[in-house]
């Protein structure tokens, strides 16, 4: 009897399963992958529709036509005996029909979220009234209360700035907008940047102030903006705090009460366990501080910060098991498990991984109800198809993608890896090792998109910490229920759940502190693709059986390819670090941080550091400040209050000593200004003519001009940008233009000429600078005369790669070239650092790779050296001295 399944008649040992064998489930059955092409097709189309919403209808119609054409070909082939080809084409037609359905779903949802009212609100510019439903947990830094400690819902909120407040972010879904002519119904998801008024909860003698629950209705005023990457969700930049107008559904309110009681009780628990337990049990991650979060990332344990989707299986399995022990009929068991699953999803909030697991659990319950055998791979593929059809935006959700990748890795990789490991260890230990390895290998290419490093000890950390997660989740969930139903018993469950949660934190902080805990890896799509290819090659090298014909050669070649490639990548990373340390200007003067589509210009003034704008997000700004070695910001200058300029300001409160904002009416009502003021940080307004000293630099405000009576300028938005001129005692000078348009730029130039009595052909001292920070990311709304009058040699163009605005425009780059100004762009060069001082030339260092930019003359084109991705010195610029006065 041939027990090997092969044709050589030899009996194979347990650890010698041939790599050529078809993949099988843990029960030994062949994996059913018939739905895999359809699932991959649905995901590919969902990605296209989510990233390019306007492509929905063309893709839907094109795929539908192609599917109909394939059906016609199939009908022609079948009578002629081409059955095998016809079967292949049937699969193709099915995939195309599914692609059309997913694209159609995305197109319909996009149209619903971009009706004429929403488009008018986006074009409106100023704030509009928004009625919305809270769809995510409101963080603590977004919660405010009135001075008397009572909620102010329904009251006038015009004086909220004086009362103080916070500025966080939370998810909501807008149900109506009012542009001044009455409410109009809409349906658009929002990410709200702003504050929420606390609401009173509990009985009269136990009244407490709390954030509105998920499902509560709120109203607020906000400016609506689209995200740089597109998508249905809009930014809502609140100009006043949101107020609750209607409470959540009673069940949602009960789940919020459960979460609140549990989080409050967990605050008394010490250490990392106290921070992690609320997230593991009820999905509330607000208690996790930055240090622990960084350690969880470095140790590849980020998925354990919050509830894992796998816990849905524990909940369903537990209810089904209890039902069987009690002798309940199948229908009762399925109904009870379904109710418990729905309650669990509501309590922990429907994040991407939870939604995936809940969909799979629901499918399993349905299949079990029909009395059919449940297979893991078809259930996963069907869950992907159904979820992406219902919501194509899930295709770009990292939590969803990681959950699918981990589950797929476990289904496809656990058995063959365990079979191979079984040659050297017992079966139980082989399976225990194979599970984290398979999940890590499947997820790591996606994780590269989030953080371009390889966690060296990720598998070890997961092997040690992952078994504790379900214990912490389930015991913690019991503690959450007890905190609501039987409070005296809750502490016992909390401390029991704290132990495994604390163990996870200890493993994370411990492995993150080991030497070489992370290794650099190429970022972005290219890095993810490269790692995926290397992972597949490494799996081939590991699993192929050397005794098979050609097996040793395949294993040797694949293994050698992996070793050489990894050595090159890691070596280049180490070399990059050495090059960076050798070439980075120790006496840097300015730095244009690569923060995407936004501005963040660091200025070094002797022993002081100033920052002009912050960019939209905290993480890229933090990376830039770390690169520069900046811990404290002595002065933060916010040119204006668009999200791409002040979005990360809320995260800098603990690092900023003073804030400077434009002297405009808009600045007086901005939540971020109120947050800094109420945090005890001095806030100063600046208008044209104001001068101040910082270290060895002199700062002059050139715009906006104050009102005739000295009051705030009526300017707002881009044209109200605070424009400053920075003149060091030694070193290159800088003119930072914010987002000024052509007309205010011309007014700045006219004012400077009037003050200096200069002719139009001569450089203007008030605006003369060696470096100019180009306005509005290189839009076409520029005043060429102003740039020519600066006499600048270098223009810093802070712009996001692949932005949807066409920045920088060809007209703006041509204008710089005509003025003899070299453009340095963050989308091509990464963070740009200017060093040098005195009469010596100043030089430019760049953090990332770049290519020669089009549109500049050969004599002035910046030479980018792609061979030094860690940073390169570029051509030196000798300072131009202003002409002597006659």
Residue pairs with C-beta under 8 A, 6 or more apart in sequence:
2 9
2 11
3 11
3 12
4 10
4 11
4 12
4 18
5 18
5 21
6 12
6 18
12 18
13 423
14 419
14 422
14 427
15 419
15 420
15 421
15 422
15 423
15 424
16 423
16 545
16 547
17 416
17 419
17 420
17 545
18 545
18 548
19 416
19 540
19 543
19 544
19 545
19 548
19 551
20 548
22 30
22 31
23 30
23 31
23 33
23 412
23 415
23 416
24 30
24 31
24 415
25 31
25 375
25 376
25 377
25 411
25 415
26 414
26 415
29 375
31 375
31 377
31 411
31 412
32 375
32 377
32 378
33 377
33 381
34 378
35 377
35 378
35 381
35 382
35 385
36 377
36 381
37 91
37 95
38 94
38 95
38 98
38 381
38 385
39 380
39 381
39 382
39 384
39 385
41 95
41 96
41 98
41 99
42 98
42 99
42 102
42 384
42 385
42 388
42 389
43 384
43 388
43 395
44 99
45 59
45 63
45 99
45 102
45 103
45 106
45 388
45 392
46 102
46 106
46 388
46 392
46 393
46 394
46 395
46 396
47 395
47 396
48 55
48 59
48 103
49 55
49 56
49 59
49 102
49 103
49 106
49 107
49 110
49 392
49 395
50 106
50 231
50 392
50 393
50 395
50 396
51 229
51 230
51 231
51 396
52 230
53 106
53 107
53 110
53 114
53 230
53 231
53 232
54 110
55 103
56 103
56 104
56 106
56 107
56 108
56 110
57 103
57 104
57 107
59 99
59 100
59 103
60 100
60 101
60 103
60 104
60 107
61 100
63 96
63 97
63 99
63 100
63 103
64 96
64 97
64 100
66 96
67 93
67 96
67 97
67 100
70 89
70 92
70 93
70 96
71 93
73 89
74 86
74 89
74 90
74 93
77 85
77 86
77 89
78 86
98 385
98 389
101 389
102 388
102 389
102 392
103 392
105 389
105 390
105 391
105 392
106 392
106 393
109 232
109 391
109 392
109 393
110 232
112 187
112 188
113 186
113 187
113 188
113 189
113 232
114 188
114 232
115 186
117 177
117 179
117 184
117 186
118 177
118 186
118 188
118 224
118 234
120 179
121 128
121 177
121 179
121 224
122 224
122 225
122 226
122 234
124 179
124 224
125 223
125 717
126 223
127 221
127 222
127 223
127 239
128 177
128 178
128 179
128 180
128 221
128 222
128 223
128 224
129 177
129 178
129 179
129 183
129 219
129 220
129 221
130 174
130 176
130 177
130 178
130 190
130 219
130 220
130 221
130 222
130 224
130 236
131 174
131 175
131 176
131 177
131 178
131 183
131 217
131 218
131 219
131 245
132 172
132 173
132 174
132 175
132 190
132 192
132 217
132 218
132 219
132 220
132 236
132 242
133 172
133 173
133 175
133 215
133 216
133 217
133 218
134 170
134 171
134 172
134 212
134 213
134 214
134 215
134 216
134 217
134 218
134 248
135 171
135 172
135 173
135 189
135 214
135 215
136 170
136 171
136 172
136 214
136 349
137 170
137 211
137 214
137 259
137 283
137 284
137 286
137 349
138 168
138 170
138 196
138 211
138 212
139 168
139 169
139 170
139 286
140 166
140 168
140 211
140 286
141 166
141 167
141 168
141 650
142 166
142 167
142 168
142 169
142 170
142 194
142 195
142 196
142 211
143 166
143 168
143 195
143 196
143 198
143 211
144 160
144 163
144 164
144 165
144 166
144 195
144 196
144 197
144 198
144 241
145 151
145 197
145 198
145 209
146 152
146 163
146 197
147 163
149 209
150 200
151 197
151 198
151 199
151 200
151 209
151 243
151 244
152 160
152 197
152 243
153 197
153 199
153 243
153 244
153 245
154 243
154 245
155 243
157 197
157 240
157 241
157 243
158 240
160 195
160 240
160 241
160 674
161 668
161 669
161 670
161 671
161 673
161 674
162 674
164 674
164 675
164 677
164 678
165 195
165 241
165 671
165 674
165 675
165 678
166 195
166 671
166 675
167 193
167 194
167 195
167 650
167 671
167 672
167 675
168 193
168 194
168 195
168 650
169 191
169 192
169 193
169 194
170 191
170 192
170 196
171 189
171 190
171 191
171 192
172 189
172 190
172 192
172 218
172 236
173 187
173 188
173 189
173 190
174 186
174 187
174 188
174 189
174 190
174 234
174 236
175 185
175 186
175 187
175 217
176 183
176 184
176 185
176 186
177 183
177 184
177 186
178 184
188 232
188 233
188 234
189 232
189 233
189 234
190 233
190 234
190 235
190 236
191 227
191 233
191 234
191 235
191 236
192 220
192 222
192 236
192 238
192 242
193 235
193 236
193 237
193 238
193 643
193 647
194 220
194 222
194 236
194 237
194 238
194 239
194 240
194 241
194 242
194 671
195 238
195 241
195 242
195 671
196 211
196 212
196 218
196 241
196 242
196 243
196 244
197 241
197 242
197 243
197 244
198 209
198 210
198 211
199 209
199 210
199 211
199 212
199 216
199 244
199 247
200 207
200 208
200 209
201 207
201 208
201 209
201 210
201 257
202 208
210 260
212 218
212 242
212 244
212 247
212 248
213 247
213 248
213 252
213 253
213 255
213 256
214 248
214 252
214 255
214 256
214 349
215 248
215 249
215 252
215 253
216 244
216 246
216 247
216 248
217 244
217 245
217 246
218 242
218 243
218 244
218 245
219 242
219 243
219 245
220 236
220 238
220 240
220 241
220 242
220 243
221 238
221 239
221 240
222 236
222 237
222 238
222 239
223 236
223 237
223 239
224 234
224 235
224 236
224 237
225 234
225 235
225 237
225 642
225 643
226 234
226 235
227 233
227 234
227 235
228 596
228 597
228 616
228 644
228 800
228 803
228 804
230 804
231 393
231 396
232 393
233 393
235 643
237 641
237 642
237 643
238 671
239 669
239 670
239 671
240 669
240 671
241 671
247 253
248 256
251 346
252 346
254 484
255 343
255 346
255 347
257 484
258 282
258 347
258 480
258 481
258 483
258 484
259 278
259 282
259 283
259 284
259 347
259 480
261 480
261 483
261 484
261 487
262 278
262 281
262 282
262 284
262 476
262 479
262 480
262 483
263 278
263 282
263 284
263 286
263 287
265 479
265 483
265 490
265 491
265 494
266 274
266 277
266 278
266 287
266 494
266 498
267 274
267 287
268 274
269 277
269 494
269 495
269 498
271 502
271 505
272 292
272 501
272 502
272 504
272 505
272 506
272 508
272 509
273 498
273 499
273 501
273 502
273 503
273 504
273 505
274 287
274 498
274 501
274 502
275 287
275 288
275 289
275 292
275 505
276 287
276 288
276 292
276 304
276 305
276 472
276 501
276 502
276 504
276 505
277 472
277 476
277 494
277 497
277 498
277 501
278 284
278 285
278 286
278 287
279 285
279 287
279 288
279 305
279 306
279 307
280 304
280 305
280 306
280 307
280 469
280 472
280 473
280 476
280 497
280 501
280 504
281 307
281 472
281 473
281 476
281 477
281 479
281 480
281 497
282 307
282 347
282 348
282 476
282 477
282 480
283 306
283 307
283 347
283 348
283 349
283 351
283 354
285 305
285 306
288 296
288 305
292 505
292 508
292 509
293 305
294 512
295 505
295 508
295 509
295 512
295 513
296 302
296 304
296 305
296 508
296 512
297 451
297 455
298 453
298 455
298 508
298 511
298 512
298 517
298 518
299 455
299 457
299 458
299 461
299 465
299 507
299 508
299 511
299 512
299 517
300 440
300 447
300 455
300 457
300 458
300 459
300 461
300 462
301 458
301 461
301 462
301 465
301 504
301 507
301 508
302 447
303 353
303 402
303 406
304 465
304 466
304 469
304 504
306 348
306 351
307 348
307 351
307 354
307 473
308 353
308 357
308 469
308 470
308 473
309 353
309 354
309 355
309 356
309 357
309 358
309 403
309 407
310 357
310 470
311 344
311 348
311 357
311 470
311 473
311 474
312 341
312 344
312 345
312 354
312 357
312 358
312 360
312 361
313 357
313 360
313 361
314 470
314 473
314 474
315 337
315 340
315 341
315 344
315 474
316 337
316 340
316 341
316 361
316 364
316 365
318 474
319 333
319 336
319 337
319 340
320 333
320 334
320 337
323 332
323 333
323 336
323 337
324 333
328 336
330 368
330 369
331 369
334 365
334 368
334 369
337 361
337 365
338 362
338 365
341 358
341 361
341 362
341 365
344 358
344 477
345 354
345 355
345 358
347 477
347 480
348 354
350 358
351 399
352 394
352 397
352 398
352 399
352 400
352 401
352 402
352 403
353 399
353 400
353 402
353 403
355 387
355 394
355 400
356 383
356 384
356 387
356 400
356 403
356 404
356 407
357 403
359 383
359 386
359 387
360 379
360 380
360 383
360 407
363 379
363 382
363 383
363 386
364 374
364 379
367 373
367 374
367 379
368 374
376 411
377 411
377 412
380 404
380 407
380 408
380 411
384 404
387 394
387 400
388 394
388 395
394 400
395 401
398 446
398 449
398 450
401 446
402 443
402 446
402 447
405 442
405 443
405 445
405 446
406 439
406 442
406 443
408 442
409 438
409 439
409 440
409 441
409 442
409 443
410 435
410 438
410 439
410 442
412 438
412 442
413 434
413 437
413 438
413 441
413 442
413 539
414 431
414 434
414 435
414 438
415 434
416 543
417 430
417 433
417 434
417 437
417 438
417 542
417 543
418 427
418 430
418 431
418 433
418 434
419 430
420 542
420 543
421 429
421 430
421 433
421 434
422 430
425 433
432 463
433 459
433 463
435 466
436 459
436 462
436 463
436 466
437 459
439 462
440 458
440 459
440 462
441 535
441 538
441 539
444 454
444 458
444 531
444 535
445 528
445 529
445 531
445 532
445 535
446 528
448 521
448 523
448 527
448 528
448 531
449 523
449 524
449 525
449 527
449 528
452 520
452 521
452 522
452 523
452 524
452 527
453 518
453 519
453 520
453 521
454 518
454 519
454 520
454 521
454 531
455 461
455 517
455 518
456 514
456 516
456 517
456 518
456 519
457 511
457 514
457 517
460 511
461 507
461 508
461 511
464 507
465 503
465 504
465 507
465 508
468 500
468 501
468 503
468 504
469 500
469 504
471 497
471 500
472 497
472 500
472 501
472 504
475 493
475 496
475 497
475 500
476 493
476 494
476 497
476 501
478 493
478 497
479 490
479 493
479 494
479 496
479 497
482 489
482 490
482 493
483 490
483 494
511 517
519 570
519 573
520 570
520 573
520 576
520 577
521 527
521 531
521 569
521 573
522 530
522 569
530 565
530 569
534 562
534 565
534 566
537 558
537 561
537 562
538 558
538 559
538 562
540 554
540 555
540 558
541 554
541 555
541 558
541 559
541 562
544 551
544 554
544 555
544 558
545 551
546 552
546 555
572 869
575 870
576 868
576 869
576 870
576 871
577 870
579 868
579 870
579 871
579 872
580 870
580 871
583 845
583 868
583 871
583 872
583 873
584 833
584 845
584 871
585 833
585 834
585 835
585 836
585 843
585 845
586 835
587 604
587 835
587 836
587 837
588 604
588 628
588 833
588 834
588 835
588 845
589 603
589 604
589 728
589 731
589 732
589 834
589 835
589 836
589 837
589 842
590 601
590 602
590 603
590 604
590 732
590 734
590 771
590 796
590 833
590 834
591 601
591 602
591 624
591 628
591 831
591 832
591 833
591 834
592 600
592 601
592 773
592 796
592 797
592 798
592 824
592 826
592 831
592 832
593 600
593 601
593 602
593 615
593 620
593 621
593 624
593 625
593 798
593 826
593 831
594 620
594 624
594 826
594 830
594 831
594 832
594 847
594 848
595 614
595 615
595 616
595 617
595 620
595 621
595 624
595 648
595 798
595 826
596 615
596 616
596 617
596 620
596 644
596 800
596 801
596 803
597 616
597 644
597 777
597 799
597 800
597 803
597 805
597 807
598 613
598 614
598 615
598 616
598 643
598 644
598 645
598 647
598 798
598 800
599 612
599 613
599 615
599 639
599 644
599 645
599 738
599 739
599 773
599 777
599 798
600 611
600 612
600 613
600 614
600 615
600 621
600 624
600 648
600 798
601 611
601 612
601 613
601 734
601 736
601 773
601 796
601 798
602 609
602 610
602 611
602 612
602 624
602 625
602 628
602 630
603 609
603 610
603 611
603 612
603 697
603 726
603 734
605 634
605 694
605 695
605 696
605 697
605 728
606 695
606 696
606 697
607 695
608 634
608 635
608 694
608 695
609 628
609 630
609 632
609 633
609 634
610 633
610 634
610 635
610 636
610 637
610 694
610 697
611 633
611 635
611 636
611 637
611 652
612 637
612 639
612 724
612 736
612 773
613 637
613 638
613 639
613 645
613 646
613 738
614 621
614 636
614 638
614 645
614 646
614 647
614 648
614 649
614 652
615 621
615 644
615 645
615 647
615 648
616 643
616 644
616 647
616 648
617 647
617 648
618 648
618 651
621 648
621 651
622 651
624 831
625 631
627 831
627 847
628 833
631 655
632 655
632 657
633 652
633 655
633 656
633 657
634 657
634 658
634 694
635 656
635 657
635 658
635 659
635 660
635 694
636 649
636 652
636 656
636 658
636 659
636 660
637 659
637 660
637 661
637 722
637 724
638 645
638 646
638 649
638 659
638 660
638 661
638 662
638 672
638 722
639 645
639 662
639 721
639 722
639 723
639 736
639 738
639 739
640 646
640 662
640 666
640 716
640 717
640 718
640 720
640 721
640 722
640 738
640 739
641 666
641 667
641 670
641 672
642 717
642 718
642 739
645 738
645 739
646 670
646 672
649 672
649 676
650 672
650 675
653 675
653 676
653 679
653 681
656 676
656 681
657 681
657 682
658 681
658 682
658 683
658 684
659 673
659 676
659 681
659 682
659 683
659 684
660 683
660 684
660 685
660 686
660 722
661 667
661 670
661 673
661 683
661 684
661 685
661 686
661 722
662 685
662 686
662 687
662 704
662 713
662 715
662 720
662 721
662 722
663 685
663 686
663 687
663 704
663 706
663 712
663 713
664 685
664 704
664 712
664 713
664 714
664 715
664 716
664 720
665 712
665 713
665 714
665 716
666 715
666 716
666 717
666 720
667 673
667 685
667 712
668 712
673 683
676 683
677 683
685 712
686 692
686 701
686 722
686 724
687 701
687 704
687 705
687 706
687 713
688 701
688 702
688 703
688 704
688 705
688 706
688 751
689 701
690 700
690 701
691 698
691 699
691 700
691 701
692 698
692 699
693 699
696 728
696 729
696 730
697 726
697 727
697 728
697 729
698 726
698 727
698 728
699 724
699 725
699 726
699 727
700 724
700 725
700 727
700 766
701 722
701 723
701 724
702 723
702 724
702 725
702 748
702 751
702 752
702 766
702 767
703 721
703 722
703 723
703 740
703 744
703 747
703 748
704 713
704 715
704 719
704 720
704 721
704 722
704 723
704 744
705 713
705 747
705 751
706 712
706 713
707 713
707 714
713 720
715 744
717 739
718 738
718 739
718 740
718 741
718 776
719 740
719 741
719 743
719 744
721 737
721 738
721 739
721 740
721 744
721 775
722 738
723 735
723 736
723 737
723 738
723 740
723 748
724 735
724 736
725 733
725 734
725 735
725 736
725 766
725 767
725 769
726 733
726 734
726 735
726 736
727 733
728 837
730 837
730 838
731 836
731 837
731 838
731 842
732 769
732 770
732 771
732 834
732 836
732 837
732 842
732 877
732 879
733 768
733 769
733 770
733 771
734 769
734 770
734 771
734 772
734 773
735 767
735 769
735 771
735 772
735 773
735 790
735 792
736 773
737 745
737 772
737 773
737 774
737 775
738 775
738 776
739 775
739 776
739 777
740 748
740 775
740 776
741 775
741 776
741 781
742 781
742 782
742 783
743 783
745 775
745 782
745 783
745 786
746 783
746 785
746 786
748 767
748 786
749 764
749 767
749 783
749 785
749 786
749 789
751 766
752 758
752 764
752 765
752 766
752 767
752 789
753 760
753 764
755 766
756 764
756 765
756 766
758 764
758 765
760 785
762 883
763 789
763 790
763 791
763 882
763 883
764 789
764 790
765 882
767 786
767 789
767 790
768 789
768 790
768 791
768 882
769 790
769 791
769 792
770 792
770 793
770 794
770 842
770 877
770 879
770 880
771 792
771 793
771 794
771 795
771 796
771 834
772 787
772 790
772 792
772 794
772 795
772 796
772 821
773 795
773 796
773 798
774 782
774 795
774 796
774 797
774 798
774 808
774 812
774 816
774 823
775 781
775 782
776 782
776 807
777 797
777 798
777 799
777 800
777 803
777 805
777 807
777 808
778 797
778 799
778 807
778 808
778 809
778 812
778 813
778 823
778 825
779 805
779 807
779 808
779 809
779 812
780 809
780 811
780 812
782 811
782 812
782 815
784 815
784 818
784 819
787 795
787 815
787 816
787 819
787 821
788 818
788 819
790 819
790 821
791 880
791 882
792 819
792 821
793 820
793 821
793 822
793 877
793 880
794 821
794 822
794 824
794 834
794 844
794 877
795 816
795 821
795 822
795 823
795 824
796 824
796 826
796 832
797 808
797 823
797 824
797 825
797 826
797 827
798 826
799 807
799 808
799 825
799 826
799 827
800 807
800 826
800 827
801 827
801 828
802 827
803 827
808 823
808 825
810 855
813 823
813 853
813 854
813 855
813 856
814 855
816 822
816 823
816 856
817 823
817 855
817 856
817 857
817 860
820 860
821 860
822 856
822 860
822 861
822 862
822 877
823 853
823 856
823 862
824 832
824 844
824 846
824 862
825 850
825 853
826 832
828 850
828 851
828 853
828 864
829 846
829 847
829 848
829 850
829 862
829 864
830 846
830 847
830 848
830 849
830 850
831 846
831 847
831 848
832 844
832 845
832 846
832 847
833 844
833 845
833 846
833 847
834 842
834 843
834 844
834 845
835 842
835 843
835 844
835 845
836 842
836 843
836 876
839 879
841 876
841 877
841 878
841 879
842 876
842 877
842 878
842 879
843 873
843 874
843 875
843 876
843 877
844 862
844 873
844 874
844 875
844 877
845 871
845 872
845 873
845 874
846 864
846 871
846 872
846 874
847 870
847 871
848 869
849 864
849 866
849 869
850 862
850 864
850 866
851 864
851 866
852 861
852 862
852 863
852 864
853 861
853 862
856 862
862 874
862 875
863 874
863 875
864 872
864 874
865 872
